Amino acid sequence: MGRETVTRRGALALALGAALLAAGCSPVYRNHGYIPLEEDLAKIEVGKSTRDDVAAAVGRPSSAGLLEGSGWYYVGSRWKHYGAFPPQELDRQVVAISFTDAGIVENVERFGLERGEVVVLSRRVTETSIKGIGLIQQLMGSFGRISANQVLDR
């Protein structure tokens, strides 16, 4: 083999290595959870829709309140993974739908997270008092902080 062939192969290997390195360091975005679309939430009528209507419009949630007759919670977040750096949470939202004892929609609320604080993004209520804000704050505060080690440690 001639010197030119070795030089070309070295340059090709270097270019290929640089391309692989650049591809390996490009950010990867991942969505976790489920947040209903605004168009689907618009189908829910406060004071008229039932649990079955909500389930048909936006689906059943992955989280619900512990008490009988309490709300349904839809939680979603968007994460950025970049190389060896720890994942960075870009956005987190919670949609809370609360029901009366009769199973009729009482409130539909959407919460977000800005600068580490819970912010109400939208709210449709039948009363002035908001139920379950403590649970919303707990959901927003603890989501994403649980590691596999905490779950698997015995």
C-alpha positions in Angstrom: 0.0 0.0 0.0 1.1 3.4 -0.8 1.4 6.4 1.5 -1.6 8.1 0.0 -3.9 5.1 0.7 -2.8 5.1 4.3 -3.3 8.8 4.6 -6.8 8.6 3.0 -7.8 5.8 5.3 -6.6 7.7 8.3 -8.5 10.8 7.2 -11.6 8.7 6.6 -11.4 7.0 10.0 -10.9 10.4 11.6 -14.0 11.8 9.8 -16.1 8.8 10.7 -15.0 9.0 14.3 -15.9 12.7 14.5 -19.3 12.0 12.9 -20.0 9.3 15.5 -18.9 11.5 18.3 -21.1 14.4 17.1 -24.1 12.0 16.7 -23.5 10.5 20.2 -23.7 14.0 21.8 -26.8 15.2 20.2 -29.7 15.8 22.6 -32.4 13.2 23.0 -35.9 14.5 24.1 -38.3 12.2 25.9 -41.8 12.7 27.0 -43.1 10.9 30.1 -46.8 10.6 31.1 -49.9 11.9 29.4 -51.5 15.3 29.2 -54.9 15.6 27.4 -55.0 18.0 24.5 -56.9 21.3 25.0 -59.4 20.4 22.3 -60.3 17.2 24.3 -60.6 19.1 27.6 -63.0 21.5 25.9 -65.4 18.6 25.4 -65.8 18.4 29.2 -68.5 20.6 30.6 -68.1 21.7 34.2 -71.3 20.9 36.1 -72.7 18.6 33.4 -70.1 15.9 32.4 -69.7 12.7 34.4 -66.7 10.4 35.0 -67.8 8.3 32.0 -67.9 11.4 29.8 -64.4 12.4 31.0 -63.1 8.8 30.3 -64.6 8.9 26.8 -63.2 12.4 26.0 -59.6 12.2 27.4 -59.2 8.6 28.8 -58.7 7.3 32.3 -55.8 8.8 34.2 -52.7 7.0 35.5 -53.3 8.8 38.9 -56.4 9.4 41.0 -57.0 10.8 44.4 -57.1 8.4 47.3 -60.4 9.4 48.7 -63.7 8.3 47.1 -65.1 11.0 44.8 -61.8 12.9 44.6 -60.1 14.0 41.4 -58.3 12.5 38.4 -54.8 13.6 37.7 -52.9 13.5 34.4 -49.2 14.2 34.7 -46.7 14.7 31.9 -43.2 16.0 31.6 -40.5 16.6 28.9 -36.9 15.7 29.5 -33.7 16.5 27.6 -30.9 13.9 27.8 -27.5 15.1 26.5 -24.6 12.7 26.4 -23.2 11.9 29.9 -24.8 14.9 31.6 -27.8 14.3 33.9 -31.2 14.6 32.3 -32.8 18.0 32.5 -36.5 18.5 32.9 -37.8 21.1 30.4 -41.5 21.1 31.2 -44.0 19.5 33.6 -47.8 19.8 33.6 -50.6 18.4 35.6 -54.3 18.4 34.6 -56.6 17.9 37.6 -60.3 17.1 37.1 -62.3 17.0 40.3 -65.7 15.5 40.8 -68.7 16.1 43.1 -69.9 13.2 45.3 -72.4 12.4 42.5 -69.6 12.0 40.0 -70.2 15.3 38.1 -67.2 17.4 37.0 -66.6 20.2 39.5 -63.2 21.6 38.4 -60.9 21.3 35.4 -57.4 22.8 36.1 -54.1 22.7 34.4 -50.9 23.4 36.4 -47.4 24.0 35.1 -44.0 24.5 36.7 -42.1 27.8 36.3 -38.9 28.5 38.2 -39.6 25.6 40.6 -43.1 26.9 41.6 -46.5 25.6 40.7 -48.4 27.9 38.4 -52.1 27.7 37.4 -52.2 27.6 33.5 -55.9 27.4 33.2 -58.9 26.8 35.4 -62.6 26.2 35.0 -64.4 26.0 38.3 -68.0 26.1 39.6 -67.0 27.3 43.1 -64.4 29.8 44.3 -62.6 27.4 46.6 -60.1 25.1 45.0 -59.9 21.5 46.4 -56.7 19.4 46.3 -54.1 22.1 45.8 -51.9 20.3 48.4 -51.9 17.1 46.4 -51.1 19.0 43.2 -48.2 20.7 44.9 -47.0 17.3 46.1 -47.3 15.7 42.6 -45.4 18.6 41.0 -42.7 18.6 43.7 -42.0 14.9 43.8 -42.4 13.9 40.1 -39.0 13.0 38.6 -37.2 12.9 42.0 -37.6 9.2 42.5 -34.7 7.1 41.4 -34.6 3.4 40.7 -32.4 2.9 43.7 -35.1 4.3 46.0 -37.7 2.0 44.6 -35.5 -1.1 44.6 -33.8 -0.6 48.0 -35.2 -3.0 50.7 
